[in-house]
């Protein structure tokens, strides 16, 4: 599942968090929501998985996509 397909399935609070904190490590609650939506497809290209610090992040391409969506909504 590609991230643009996931976006409308996320809660509005999760979408807001992703826009406001774009590029930051994801909170555990958001990781759980993403896994619930995707069936834990953690090998997808939009998902980078845990970083060195053990925090989960999105790929640079997904961060750029979220920024584009945020700019178009403004």
mmCIF file of the N, C-alpha and C atoms, coordinates in Angstrom:
data_MODEL
# 
_entry.id   MODEL 
# 
loop_
_atom_site.group_PDB 
_atom_site.id 
_atom_site.type_symbol 
_atom_site.label_atom_id 
_atom_site.label_alt_id 
_atom_site.label_comp_id 
_atom_site.label_asym_id 
_atom_site.label_entity_id 
_atom_site.label_seq_id 
_atom_site.pdbx_PDB_ins_code 
_atom_site.Cartn_x 
_atom_site.Cartn_y 
_atom_site.Cartn_z 
_atom_site.occupancy 
_atom_site.B_iso_or_equiv 
_atom_site.pdbx_formal_charge 
_atom_site.auth_seq_id 
_atom_site.auth_comp_id 
_atom_site.auth_asym_id 
_atom_site.auth_atom_id 
_atom_site.pdbx_PDB_model_num 
ATOM 1   N N  . UNK A 1 1  ? 0.850  -1.170 0.000  1.00 0.00 ? 1  UNK A N  1 
ATOM 2   C CA . UNK A 1 1  ? 0.000  0.000  0.000  1.00 0.00 ? 1  UNK A CA 1 
ATOM 3   C C  . UNK A 1 1  ? 0.900  1.239  0.000  1.00 0.00 ? 1  UNK A C  1 
ATOM 4   N N  . UNK A 1 2  ? 0.640  2.137  -0.927 1.00 0.00 ? 2  UNK A N  1 
ATOM 5   C CA . UNK A 1 2  ? 1.417  3.371  -1.015 1.00 0.00 ? 2  UNK A CA 1 
ATOM 6   C C  . UNK A 1 2  ? 0.895  4.397  -0.016 1.00 0.00 ? 2  UNK A C  1 
ATOM 7   N N  . UNK A 1 3  ? 1.765  5.315  0.378  1.00 0.00 ? 3  UNK A N  1 
ATOM 8   C CA . UNK A 1 3  ? 1.379  6.276  1.404  1.00 0.00 ? 3  UNK A CA 1 
ATOM 9   C C  . UNK A 1 3  ? 0.188  7.141  0.999  1.00 0.00 ? 3  UNK A C  1 
ATOM 10  N N  . UNK A 1 4  ? 0.060  7.578  -0.260 1.00 0.00 ? 4  UNK A N  1 
ATOM 11  C CA . UNK A 1 4  ? -1.139 8.340  -0.629 1.00 0.00 ? 4  UNK A CA 1 
ATOM 12  C C  . UNK A 1 4  ? -2.441 7.564  -0.401 1.00 0.00 ? 4  UNK A C  1 
ATOM 13  N N  . UNK A 1 5  ? -2.394 6.245  -0.418 1.00 0.00 ? 5  UNK A N  1 
ATOM 14  C CA . UNK A 1 5  ? -3.567 5.427  -0.115 1.00 0.00 ? 5  UNK A CA 1 
ATOM 15  C C  . UNK A 1 5  ? -3.826 5.368  1.389  1.00 0.00 ? 5  UNK A C  1 
ATOM 16  N N  . UNK A 1 6  ? -2.785 5.476  2.159  1.00 0.00 ? 6  UNK A N  1 
ATOM 17  C CA . UNK A 1 6  ? -2.886 5.412  3.621  1.00 0.00 ? 6  UNK A CA 1 
ATOM 18  C C  . UNK A 1 6  ? -3.412 6.735  4.178  1.00 0.00 ? 6  UNK A C  1 
ATOM 19  N N  . UNK A 1 7  ? -2.972 7.839  3.593  1.00 0.00 ? 7  UNK A N  1 
ATOM 20  C CA . UNK A 1 7  ? -3.267 9.179  4.106  1.00 0.00 ? 7  UNK A CA 1 
ATOM 21  C C  . UNK A 1 7  ? -4.747 9.380  4.463  1.00 0.00 ? 7  UNK A C  1 
ATOM 22  N N  . UNK A 1 8  ? -5.690 9.087  3.565  1.00 0.00 ? 8  UNK A N  1 
ATOM 23  C CA . UNK A 1 8  ? -7.091 9.339  3.925  1.00 0.00 ? 8  UNK A CA 1 
ATOM 24  C C  . UNK A 1 8  ? -7.630 8.405  5.009  1.00 0.00 ? 8  UNK A C  1 
ATOM 25  N N  . UNK A 1 9  ? -6.934 7.320  5.274  1.00 0.00 ? 9  UNK A N  1 
ATOM 26  C CA . UNK A 1 9  ? -7.368 6.382  6.307  1.00 0.00 ? 9  UNK A CA 1 
ATOM 27  C C  . UNK A 1 9  ? -6.857 6.757  7.694  1.00 0.00 ? 9  UNK A C  1 
ATOM 28  N N  . UNK A 1 10 ? -5.889 7.655  7.747  1.00 0.00 ? 10 UNK A N  1 
ATOM 29  C CA . UNK A 1 10 ? -5.368 8.112  9.034  1.00 0.00 ? 10 UNK A CA 1 
ATOM 30  C C  . UNK A 1 10 ? -6.380 9.017  9.714  1.00 0.00 ? 10 UNK A C  1 
ATOM 31  N N  . UNK A 1 11 ? -6.372 9.015  11.023 1.00 0.00 ? 11 UNK A N  1 
ATOM 32  C CA . UNK A 1 11 ? -7.243 9.928  11.762 1.00 0.00 ? 11 UNK A CA 1 
ATOM 33  C C  . UNK A 1 11 ? -6.826 11.361 11.457 1.00 0.00 ? 11 UNK A C  1 
ATOM 34  N N  . UNK A 1 12 ? -7.737 12.284 11.608 1.00 0.00 ? 12 UNK A N  1 
ATOM 35  C CA . UNK A 1 12 ? -7.411 13.689 11.336 1.00 0.00 ? 12 UNK A CA 1 
ATOM 36  C C  . UNK A 1 12 ? -6.325 14.180 12.271 1.00 0.00 ? 12 UNK A C  1 
ATOM 37  N N  . UNK A 1 13 ? -6.298 13.694 13.508 1.00 0.00 ? 13 UNK A N  1 
ATOM 38  C CA . UNK A 1 13 ? -5.239 14.114 14.435 1.00 0.00 ? 13 UNK A CA 1 
ATOM 39  C C  . UNK A 1 13 ? -3.877 13.585 13.985 1.00 0.00 ? 13 UNK A C  1 
ATOM 40  N N  . UNK A 1 14 ? -3.840 12.391 13.421 1.00 0.00 ? 14 UNK A N  1 
ATOM 41  C CA . UNK A 1 14 ? -2.569 11.842 12.918 1.00 0.00 ? 14 UNK A CA 1 
ATOM 42  C C  . UNK A 1 14 ? -2.090 12.608 11.692 1.00 0.00 ? 14 UNK A C  1 
ATOM 43  N N  . UNK A 1 15 ? -3.016 12.936 10.780 1.00 0.00 ? 15 UNK A N  1 
ATOM 44  C CA . UNK A 1 15 ? -2.629 13.734 9.613  1.00 0.00 ? 15 UNK A CA 1 
ATOM 45  C C  . UNK A 1 15 ? -2.109 15.103 10.060 1.00 0.00 ? 15 UNK A C  1 
ATOM 46  N N  . UNK A 1 16 ? -2.776 15.714 11.019 1.00 0.00 ? 16 UNK A N  1 
ATOM 47  C CA . UNK A 1 16 ? -2.320 17.016 11.534 1.00 0.00 ? 16 UNK A CA 1 
ATOM 48  C C  . UNK A 1 16 ? -0.938 16.895 12.150 1.00 0.00 ? 16 UNK A C  1 
ATOM 49  N N  . UNK A 1 17 ? -0.716 15.837 12.924 1.00 0.00 ? 17 UNK A N  1 
ATOM 50  C CA . UNK A 1 17 ? 0.592  15.653 13.560 1.00 0.00 ? 17 UNK A CA 1 
ATOM 51  C C  . UNK A 1 17 ? 1.668  15.512 12.492 1.00 0.00 ? 17 UNK A C  1 
ATOM 52  N N  . UNK A 1 18 ? 1.392  14.720 11.467 1.00 0.00 ? 18 UNK A N  1 
ATOM 53  C CA . UNK A 1 18 ? 2.379  14.512 10.409 1.00 0.00 ? 18 UNK A CA 1 
ATOM 54  C C  . UNK A 1 18 ? 2.713  15.808 9.679  1.00 0.00 ? 18 UNK A C  1 
ATOM 55  N N  . UNK A 1 19 ? 1.741  16.671 9.492  1.00 0.00 ? 19 UNK A N  1 
ATOM 56  C CA . UNK A 1 19 ? 1.994  17.956 8.839  1.00 0.00 ? 19 UNK A CA 1 
ATOM 57  C C  . UNK A 1 19 ? 2.802  18.863 9.764  1.00 0.00 ? 19 UNK A C  1 
ATOM 58  N N  . UNK A 1 20 ? 2.413  18.923 11.028 1.00 0.00 ? 20 UNK A N  1 
ATOM 59  C CA . UNK A 1 20 ? 3.064  19.820 11.988 1.00 0.00 ? 20 UNK A CA 1 
ATOM 60  C C  . UNK A 1 20 ? 4.461  19.347 12.392 1.00 0.00 ? 20 UNK A C  1 
ATOM 61  N N  . UNK A 1 21 ? 4.689  18.054 12.343 1.00 0.00 ? 21 UNK A N  1 
ATOM 62  C CA . UNK A 1 21 ? 5.964  17.478 12.800 1.00 0.00 ? 21 UNK A CA 1 
ATOM 63  C C  . UNK A 1 21 ? 6.643  16.701 11.678 1.00 0.00 ? 21 UNK A C  1 
ATOM 64  N N  . UNK A 1 22 ? 6.442  17.144 10.454 1.00 0.00 ? 22 UNK A N  1 
ATOM 65  C CA . UNK A 1 22 ? 6.947  16.421 9.286  1.00 0.00 ? 22 UNK A CA 1 
ATOM 66  C C  . UNK A 1 22 ? 8.453  16.210 9.376  1.00 0.00 ? 22 UNK A C  1 
ATOM 67  N N  . UNK A 1 23 ? 8.866  14.967 9.198  1.00 0.00 ? 23 UNK A N  1 
ATOM 68  C CA . UNK A 1 23 ? 10.282 14.621 9.236  1.00 0.00 ? 23 UNK A CA 1 
ATOM 69  C C  . UNK A 1 23 ? 10.776 14.184 10.597 1.00 0.00 ? 23 UNK A C  1 
ATOM 70  N N  . UNK A 1 24 ? 9.961  14.349 11.621 1.00 0.00 ? 24 UNK A N  1 
ATOM 71  C CA . UNK A 1 24 ? 10.364 13.945 12.973 1.00 0.00 ? 24 UNK A CA 1 
ATOM 72  C C  . UNK A 1 24 ? 10.073 12.454 13.172 1.00 0.00 ? 24 UNK A C  1 
ATOM 73  N N  . UNK A 1 25 ? 10.749 11.837 14.146 1.00 0.00 ? 25 UNK A N  1 
ATOM 74  C CA . UNK A 1 25 ? 10.417 10.440 14.473 1.00 0.00 ? 25 UNK A CA 1 
ATOM 75  C C  . UNK A 1 25 ? 8.944  10.332 14.872 1.00 0.00 ? 25 UNK A C  1 
ATOM 76  N N  . UNK A 1 26 ? 8.346  9.201  14.553 1.00 0.00 ? 26 UNK A N  1 
ATOM 77  C CA . UNK A 1 26 ? 6.921  9.010  14.798 1.00 0.00 ? 26 UNK A CA 1 
ATOM 78  C C  . UNK A 1 26 ? 6.656  8.550  16.225 1.00 0.00 ? 26 UNK A C  1 
ATOM 79  N N  . UNK A 1 27 ? 5.602  9.099  16.849 1.00 0.00 ? 27 UNK A N  1 
ATOM 80  C CA . UNK A 1 27 ? 5.220  8.591  18.174 1.00 0.00 ? 27 UNK A CA 1 
ATOM 81  C C  . UNK A 1 27 ? 4.662  7.175  18.050 1.00 0.00 ? 27 UNK A C  1 
ATOM 82  N N  . UNK A 1 28 ? 4.758  6.416  19.120 1.00 0.00 ? 28 UNK A N  1 
ATOM 83  C CA . UNK A 1 28 ? 4.316  5.014  19.111 1.00 0.00 ? 28 UNK A CA 1 
ATOM 84  C C  . UNK A 1 28 ? 2.858  4.867  18.683 1.00 0.00 ? 28 UNK A C  1 
ATOM 85  N N  . UNK A 1 29 ? 1.992  5.810  19.088 1.00 0.00 ? 29 UNK A N  1 
ATOM 86  C CA . UNK A 1 29 ? 0.577  5.720  18.741 1.00 0.00 ? 29 UNK A CA 1 
ATOM 87  C C  . UNK A 1 29 ? 0.383  5.802  17.228 1.00 0.00 ? 29 UNK A C  1 
ATOM 88  N N  . UNK A 1 30 ? 1.151  6.653  16.575 1.00 0.00 ? 30 UNK A N  1 
ATOM 89  C CA . UNK A 1 30 ? 1.043  6.802  15.126 1.00 0.00 ? 30 UNK A CA 1 
ATOM 90  C C  . UNK A 1 30 ? 1.603  5.574  14.413 1.00 0.00 ? 30 UNK A C  1 
ATOM 91  N N  . UNK A 1 31 ? 2.684  5.034  14.917 1.00 0.00 ? 31 UNK A N  1 
ATOM 92  C CA . UNK A 1 31 ? 3.234  3.795  14.353 1.00 0.00 ? 31 UNK A CA 1 
ATOM 93  C C  . UNK A 1 31 ? 2.186  2.687  14.440 1.00 0.00 ? 31 UNK A C  1 
ATOM 94  N N  . UNK A 1 32 ? 1.507  2.591  15.569 1.00 0.00 ? 32 UNK A N  1 
ATOM 95  C CA . UNK A 1 32 ? 0.468  1.572  15.738 1.00 0.00 ? 32 UNK A CA 1 
ATOM 96  C C  . UNK A 1 32 ? -0.678 1.790  14.762 1.00 0.00 ? 32 UNK A C  1 
ATOM 97  N N  . UNK A 1 33 ? -1.081 3.048  14.560 1.00 0.00 ? 33 UNK A N  1 
ATOM 98  C CA . UNK A 1 33 ? -2.159 3.335  13.617 1.00 0.00 ? 33 UNK A CA 1 
ATOM 99  C C  . UNK A 1 33 ? -1.745 2.961  12.193 1.00 0.00 ? 33 UNK A C  1 
ATOM 100 N N  . UNK A 1 34 ? -0.529 3.305  11.812 1.00 0.00 ? 34 UNK A N  1 
ATOM 101 C CA . UNK A 1 34 ? -0.032 2.954  10.481 1.00 0.00 ? 34 UNK A CA 1 
ATOM 102 C C  . UNK A 1 34 ? -0.002 1.440  10.293 1.00 0.00 ? 34 UNK A C  1 
ATOM 103 N N  . UNK A 1 35 ? 0.467  0.736  11.294 1.00 0.00 ? 35 UNK A N  1 
ATOM 104 C CA . UNK A 1 35 ? 0.517  -0.733 11.202 1.00 0.00 ? 35 UNK A CA 1 
ATOM 105 C C  . UNK A 1 35 ? -0.885 -1.328 11.116 1.00 0.00 ? 35 UNK A C  1 
ATOM 106 N N  . UNK A 1 36 ? -1.817 -0.731 11.812 1.00 0.00 ? 36 UNK A N  1 
ATOM 107 C CA . UNK A 1 36 ? -3.198 -1.202 11.771 1.00 0.00 ? 36 UNK A CA 1 
ATOM 108 C C  . UNK A 1 36 ? -3.784 -1.022 10.372 1.00 0.00 ? 36 UNK A C  1 
ATOM 109 N N  . UNK A 1 37 ? -3.513 0.102  9.753  1.00 0.00 ? 37 UNK A N  1 
ATOM 110 C CA . UNK A 1 37 ? -4.033 0.386  8.414  1.00 0.00 ? 37 UNK A CA 1 
ATOM 111 C C  . UNK A 1 37 ? -3.385 -0.505 7.369  1.00 0.00 ? 37 UNK A C  1 
ATOM 112 N N  . UNK A 1 38 ? -2.083 -0.707 7.484  1.00 0.00 ? 38 UNK A N  1 
ATOM 113 C CA . UNK A 1 38 ? -1.336 -1.426 6.443  1.00 0.00 ? 38 UNK A CA 1 
ATOM 114 C C  . UNK A 1 38 ? -1.212 -2.923 6.684  1.00 0.00 ? 38 UNK A C  1 
ATOM 115 N N  . UNK A 1 39 ? -1.655 -3.397 7.813  1.00 0.00 ? 39 UNK A N  1 
ATOM 116 C CA . UNK A 1 39 ? -1.446 -4.807 8.126  1.00 0.00 ? 39 UNK A CA 1 
ATOM 117 C C  . UNK A 1 39 ? 0.012  -5.075 8.434  1.00 0.00 ? 39 UNK A C  1 
ATOM 118 N N  . UNK A 1 40 ? 0.690  -4.048 8.977  1.00 0.00 ? 40 UNK A N  1 
ATOM 119 C CA . UNK A 1 40 ? 2.101  -4.122 9.371  1.00 0.00 ? 40 UNK A CA 1 
ATOM 120 C C  . UNK A 1 40 ? 3.033  -4.335 8.186  1.00 0.00 ? 40 UNK A C  1 
ATOM 121 N N  . UNK A 1 41 ? 2.757  -3.654 7.080  1.00 0.00 ? 41 UNK A N  1 
ATOM 122 C CA . UNK A 1 41 ? 3.632  -3.715 5.905  1.00 0.00 ? 41 UNK A CA 1 
ATOM 123 C C  . UNK A 1 41 ? 4.856  -2.818 6.123  1.00 0.00 ? 41 UNK A C  1 
ATOM 124 N N  . UNK A 1 42 ? 5.673  -3.165 7.071  1.00 0.00 ? 42 UNK A N  1 
ATOM 125 C CA . UNK A 1 42 ? 6.803  -2.308 7.425  1.00 0.00 ? 42 UNK A CA 1 
ATOM 126 C C  . UNK A 1 42 ? 7.953  -2.362 6.424  1.00 0.00 ? 42 UNK A C  1 
ATOM 127 N N  . UNK A 1 43 ? 7.817  -3.162 5.378  1.00 0.00 ? 43 UNK A N  1 
ATOM 128 C CA . UNK A 1 43 ? 8.878  -3.232 4.373  1.00 0.00 ? 43 UNK A CA 1 
ATOM 129 C C  . UNK A 1 43 ? 8.598  -2.309 3.185  1.00 0.00 ? 43 UNK A C  1 
ATOM 130 N N  . UNK A 1 44 ? 7.544  -1.524 3.240  1.00 0.00 ? 44 UNK A N  1 
ATOM 131 C CA . UNK A 1 44 ? 7.179  -0.652 2.136  1.00 0.00 ? 44 UNK A CA 1 
ATOM 132 C C  . UNK A 1 44 ? 8.194  0.492  1.989  1.00 0.00 ? 44 UNK A C  1 
ATOM 133 N N  . UNK A 1 45 ? 8.347  1.025  0.769  1.00 0.00 ? 45 UNK A N  1 
ATOM 134 C CA . UNK A 1 45 ? 9.365  2.056  0.527  1.00 0.00 ? 45 UNK A CA 1 
ATOM 135 C C  . UNK A 1 45 ? 9.134  3.361  1.277  1.00 0.00 ? 45 UNK A C  1 
ATOM 136 N N  . UNK A 1 46 ? 7.911  3.648  1.704  1.00 0.00 ? 46 UNK A N  1 
ATOM 137 C CA . UNK A 1 46 ? 7.649  4.890  2.434  1.00 0.00 ? 46 UNK A CA 1 
ATOM 138 C C  . UNK A 1 46 ? 8.047  4.785  3.893  1.00 0.00 ? 46 UNK A C  1 
ATOM 139 N N  . UNK A 1 47 ? 8.365  3.616  4.332  1.00 0.00 ? 47 UNK A N  1 
ATOM 140 C CA . UNK A 1 47 ? 8.637  3.323  5.742  1.00 0.00 ? 47 UNK A CA 1 
ATOM 141 C C  . UNK A 1 47 ? 10.123 3.050  5.923  1.00 0.00 ? 47 UNK A C  1 
ATOM 142 N N  . UNK A 1 48 ? 10.796 3.792  6.769  1.00 0.00 ? 48 UNK A N  1 
ATOM 143 C CA . UNK A 1 48 ? 12.219 3.523  6.958  1.00 0.00 ? 48 UNK A CA 1 
ATOM 144 C C  . UNK A 1 48 ? 12.499 2.656  8.167  1.00 0.00 ? 48 UNK A C  1 
ATOM 145 N N  . UNK A 1 49 ? 11.513 2.523  9.045  1.00 0.00 ? 49 UNK A N  1 
ATOM 146 C CA . UNK A 1 49 ? 11.710 1.702  10.222 1.00 0.00 ? 49 UNK A CA 1 
ATOM 147 C C  . UNK A 1 49 ? 12.503 2.420  11.289 1.00 0.00 ? 49 UNK A C  1 
ATOM 148 N N  . UNK A 1 50 ? 12.932 1.706  12.317 1.00 0.00 ? 50 UNK A N  1 
ATOM 149 C CA . UNK A 1 50 ? 13.641 2.350  13.424 1.00 0.00 ? 50 UNK A CA 1 
ATOM 150 C C  . UNK A 1 50 ? 14.930 3.016  12.963 1.00 0.00 ? 50 UNK A C  1 
ATOM 151 N N  . UNK A 1 51 ? 15.198 4.188  13.513 1.00 0.00 ? 51 UNK A N  1 
ATOM 152 C CA . UNK A 1 51 ? 16.449 4.883  13.239 1.00 0.00 ? 51 UNK A CA 1 
ATOM 153 C C  . UNK A 1 51 ? 17.493 4.417  14.234 1.00 0.00 ? 51 UNK A C  1 
ATOM 154 N N  . UNK A 1 52 ? 18.652 5.013  14.192 1.00 0.00 ? 52 UNK A N  1 
ATOM 155 C CA . UNK A 1 52 ? 19.741 4.642  15.094 1.00 0.00 ? 52 UNK A CA 1 
ATOM 156 C C  . UNK A 1 52 ? 19.300 4.758  16.546 1.00 0.00 ? 52 UNK A C  1 
ATOM 157 N N  . UNK A 1 53 ? 18.478 5.763  16.838 1.00 0.00 ? 53 UNK A N  1 
ATOM 158 C CA . UNK A 1 53 ? 18.021 5.987  18.206 1.00 0.00 ? 53 UNK A CA 1 
ATOM 159 C C  . UNK A 1 53 ? 16.862 5.072  18.582 1.00 0.00 ? 53 UNK A C  1 
ATOM 160 N N  . UNK A 1 54 ? 16.437 4.201  17.657 1.00 0.00 ? 54 UNK A N  1 
ATOM 161 C CA . UNK A 1 54 ? 15.345 3.291  17.922 1.00 0.00 ? 54 UNK A CA 1 
ATOM 162 C C  . UNK A 1 54 ? 13.978 3.898  17.662 1.00 0.00 ? 54 UNK A C  1 
ATOM 163 N N  . UNK A 1 55 ? 13.944 5.083  17.067 1.00 0.00 ? 55 UNK A N  1 
ATOM 164 C CA . UNK A 1 55 ? 12.679 5.736  16.767 1.00 0.00 ? 55 UNK A CA 1 
ATOM 165 C C  . UNK A 1 55 ? 12.316 5.516  15.307 1.00 0.00 ? 55 UNK A C  1 
ATOM 166 N N  . UNK A 1 56 ? 11.041 5.283  15.048 1.00 0.00 ? 56 UNK A N  1 
ATOM 167 C CA . UNK A 1 56 ? 10.573 4.999  13.701 1.00 0.00 ? 56 UNK A CA 1 
ATOM 168 C C  . UNK A 1 56 ? 10.372 6.287  12.921 1.00 0.00 ? 56 UNK A C  1 
ATOM 169 N N  . UNK A 1 57 ? 10.794 6.253  11.660 1.00 0.00 ? 57 UNK A N  1 
ATOM 170 C CA . UNK A 1 57 ? 10.675 7.420  10.799 1.00 0.00 ? 57 UNK A CA 1 
ATOM 171 C C  . UNK A 1 57 ? 10.097 7.029  9.449  1.00 0.00 ? 57 UNK A C  1 
ATOM 172 N N  . UNK A 1 58 ? 9.646  8.048  8.713  1.00 0.00 ? 58 UNK A N  1 
ATOM 173 C CA . UNK A 1 58 ? 9.185  7.849  7.345  1.00 0.00 ? 58 UNK A CA 1 
ATOM 174 C C  . UNK A 1 58 ? 10.334 8.157  6.394  1.00 0.00 ? 58 UNK A C  1 
ATOM 175 N N  . UNK A 1 59 ? 10.221 7.674  5.170  1.00 0.00 ? 59 UNK A N  1 
ATOM 176 C CA . UNK A 1 59 ? 11.270 7.922  4.180  1.00 0.00 ? 59 UNK A CA 1 
ATOM 177 C C  . UNK A 1 59 ? 11.281 9.396  3.781  1.00 0.00 ? 59 UNK A C  1 
ATOM 178 N N  . UNK A 1 60 ? 12.391 9.841  3.204  1.00 0.00 ? 60 UNK A N  1 
ATOM 179 C CA . UNK A 1 60 ? 12.500 11.221 2.723  1.00 0.00 ? 60 UNK A CA 1 
ATOM 180 C C  . UNK A 1 60 ? 11.437 11.511 1.669  1.00 0.00 ? 60 UNK A C  1 
ATOM 181 N N  . UNK A 1 61 ? 11.153 10.545 0.819  1.00 0.00 ? 61 UNK A N  1 
ATOM 182 C CA . UNK A 1 61 ? 10.144 10.730 -0.218 1.00 0.00 ? 61 UNK A CA 1 
ATOM 183 C C  . UNK A 1 61 ? 8.764  10.956 0.388  1.00 0.00 ? 61 UNK A C  1 
ATOM 184 N N  . UNK A 1 62 ? 8.444  10.237 1.457  1.00 0.00 ? 62 UNK A N  1 
ATOM 185 C CA . UNK A 1 62 ? 7.153  10.401 2.111  1.00 0.00 ? 62 UNK A CA 1 
ATOM 186 C C  . UNK A 1 62 ? 7.079  11.738 2.824  1.00 0.00 ? 62 UNK A C  1 
ATOM 187 N N  . UNK A 1 63 ? 8.161  12.139 3.453  1.00 0.00 ? 63 UNK A N  1 
ATOM 188 C CA . UNK A 1 63 ? 8.215  13.454 4.104  1.00 0.00 ? 63 UNK A CA 1 
ATOM 189 C C  . UNK A 1 63 ? 7.974  14.544 3.064  1.00 0.00 ? 63 UNK A C  1 
ATOM 190 N N  . UNK A 1 64 ? 8.592  14.421 1.893  1.00 0.00 ? 64 UNK A N  1 
ATOM 191 C CA . UNK A 1 64 ? 8.376  15.390 0.809  1.00 0.00 ? 64 UNK A CA 1 
ATOM 192 C C  . UNK A 1 64 ? 6.924  15.368 0.347  1.00 0.00 ? 64 UNK A C  1 
ATOM 193 N N  . UNK A 1 65 ? 6.324  14.192 0.240  1.00 0.00 ? 65 UNK A N  1 
ATOM 194 C CA . UNK A 1 65 ? 4.932  14.072 -0.188 1.00 0.00 ? 65 UNK A CA 1 
ATOM 195 C C  . UNK A 1 65 ? 4.006  14.771 0.814  1.00 0.00 ? 65 UNK A C  1 
ATOM 196 N N  . UNK A 1 66 ? 4.244  14.552 2.103  1.00 0.00 ? 66 UNK A N  1 
ATOM 197 C CA . UNK A 1 66 ? 3.425  15.196 3.142  1.00 0.00 ? 66 UNK A CA 1 
ATOM 198 C C  . UNK A 1 66 ? 3.564  16.708 3.062  1.00 0.00 ? 66 UNK A C  1 
ATOM 199 N N  . UNK A 1 67 ? 4.768  17.195 2.818  1.00 0.00 ? 67 UNK A N  1 
ATOM 200 C CA . UNK A 1 67 ? 4.993  18.640 2.689  1.00 0.00 ? 67 UNK A CA 1 
ATOM 201 C C  . UNK A 1 67 ? 4.201  19.196 1.509  1.00 0.00 ? 67 UNK A C  1 
ATOM 202 N N  . UNK A 1 68 ? 4.194  18.477 0.402  1.00 0.00 ? 68 UNK A N  1 
ATOM 203 C CA . UNK A 1 68 ? 3.424  18.901 -0.764 1.00 0.00 ? 68 UNK A CA 1 
ATOM 204 C C  . UNK A 1 68 ? 1.938  18.975 -0.449 1.00 0.00 ? 68 UNK A C  1 
ATOM 205 N N  . UNK A 1 69 ? 1.419  17.947 0.214  1.00 0.00 ? 69 UNK A N  1 
ATOM 206 C CA . UNK A 1 69 ? 0.004  17.931 0.599  1.00 0.00 ? 69 UNK A CA 1 
ATOM 207 C C  . UNK A 1 69 ? -0.300 19.100 1.523  1.00 0.00 ? 69 UNK A C  1 
ATOM 208 N N  . UNK A 1 70 ? 0.560  19.335 2.486  1.00 0.00 ? 70 UNK A N  1 
ATOM 209 C CA . UNK A 1 70 ? 0.355  20.437 3.426  1.00 0.00 ? 70 UNK A CA 1 
ATOM 210 C C  . UNK A 1 70 ? 0.348  21.783 2.722  1.00 0.00 ? 70 UNK A C  1 
ATOM 211 N N  . UNK A 1 71 ? 1.229  21.964 1.771  1.00 0.00 ? 71 UNK A N  1 
ATOM 212 C CA . UNK A 1 71 ? 1.290  23.226 1.041  1.00 0.00 ? 71 UNK A CA 1 
ATOM 213 C C  . UNK A 1 71 ? 0.068  23.441 0.163  1.00 0.00 ? 71 UNK A C  1 
ATOM 214 N N  . UNK A 1 72 ? -0.472 22.374 -0.403 1.00 0.00 ? 72 UNK A N  1 
ATOM 215 C CA . UNK A 1 72 ? -1.651 22.486 -1.253 1.00 0.00 ? 72 UNK A CA 1 
ATOM 216 C C  . UNK A 1 72 ? -2.907 22.761 -0.433 1.00 0.00 ? 72 UNK A C  1 
ATOM 217 N N  . UNK A 1 73 ? -2.929 22.336 0.832  1.00 0.00 ? 73 UNK A N  1 
ATOM 218 C CA . UNK A 1 73 ? -4.084 22.576 1.701  1.00 0.00 ? 73 UNK A CA 1 
ATOM 219 C C  . UNK A 1 73 ? -4.076 23.990 2.268  1.00 0.00 ? 73 UNK A C  1 
ATOM 220 N N  . UNK A 1 74 ? -2.935 24.651 2.237  1.00 0.00 ? 74 UNK A N  1 
ATOM 221 C CA . UNK A 1 74 ? -2.828 25.999 2.818  1.00 0.00 ? 74 UNK A CA 1 
ATOM 222 C C  . UNK A 1 74 ? -3.479 27.028 1.938  1.00 0.00 ? 74 UNK A C  1 
# 
